[in-house]
Amino acid sequence: MQAKVFRLSMAHPGDLSALEQLVVAGTIHAADIVAIIGKTEGNGGVNDFTRGYFTQTLMALLAGHLGRPATQLIREIPCVLSGGTEGVMSPHYVLFCRSGGDVAPAGKPALAIGTAFSAPVAPEDIGRRAHVESVAAAVAEAIKDARIDNLDDVHFVQVKCPCVTVARAQVAASVGKTVLTSDSNKSMAFARAAGTFGVALALGELQPSGFDDSSLLSDFSILSSRASISSGVEVESNEVIVLGNSPHWSGPLRVAHRPMDDALDIGAIVNVLADLGIPASPQVSARDKTRIAAVLVKCEPDRRGHVRGNRHTMLDDTDINAQRHIRGAVAGLVAGVIGDSRIFVSGGAEHQGPDGGGLIAVIASQDEGQA
């Protein structure tokens, strides 16, 4: 099998013209598209409908080319979107395509892509152990789908989890069930925590006996260095995308990751690029920039209120949400090194990487001048 990655810009959340042109030209075969990760220009909150707008438009486009119902495709192709393009971030989406058969190619491991969907998560389970186990099972399925034999070769696991809405809380109450929280914003945070614990379970970073429900959003010694979790009202199941390297795949693309210790950890950015043979001194050269296919980042405001000993005010600002602060700040740091504003920077990194930090993953070609 071979993976291909396309990073495409958009003029608005429903603009799929760049993809349409590539499909019509035969550069991309619609049947090869297996996953999407993107940034839309919404607020990133519960009522961010730019995510659903993009997904609906995408599935309608693919349905037209594939001759299959959009309602079916939406249950087969994970479309994970993060709202909020603060600062220099540019709205864009990354298409993951795969083609080829089961013959194992010779040579070095190459980028591998796996996907999976869980069953719908009941509202009363969101943010609880049942949710964690549901994510873990789906991640294991996606790893198998990617044909990654060694868990150490998994570098980035993107999960989109459902959250509790007022309507979903009422459904649970109507059958005598109680949701963890009826506050949708808090529910999104608990869902992200459950998603992270699920990834950690699947990757062996956490044992089943190593946590209980009270550990979520409480015991921050529990973390996954490879989890990137989003939550939203637009999904009912856990959608999983696994990225790693495998000898069963061919092609020039590889993925690498590094934890980010805090919002100023420029060293992690430089080091993950170095892992892929790309120097940054101090910025990636124009030639090497063309080798980079995608940049994926998670970040979180330090809940202790300090960055390297100095006070920050992100958590106390009632005008601008803390997640919008941190996305803009970290996006500027990463884009300054990469030299490109089409980067996926998502907030809400509870348990994802070091507390107050996060992680960065980069997909790049090992061939110079080719992404």
Helices and strands as residue ranges (DSSP letters): E 2-9, H 17-25, G 30-32, E 33-40, H 50-66, H 70-73, E 79-83, E 92-99, E 110-117, G 123-125, H 129-146, G 151-153, E 154-162, H 166-174, H 184-203, G 208-210, G 213-215, E 227-232, E 239-246, E 253-260, H 266-275, H 286-289, E 292-299, E 306-307, E 310-311, G 314-316, H 322-338, E 344-346, E 358-365
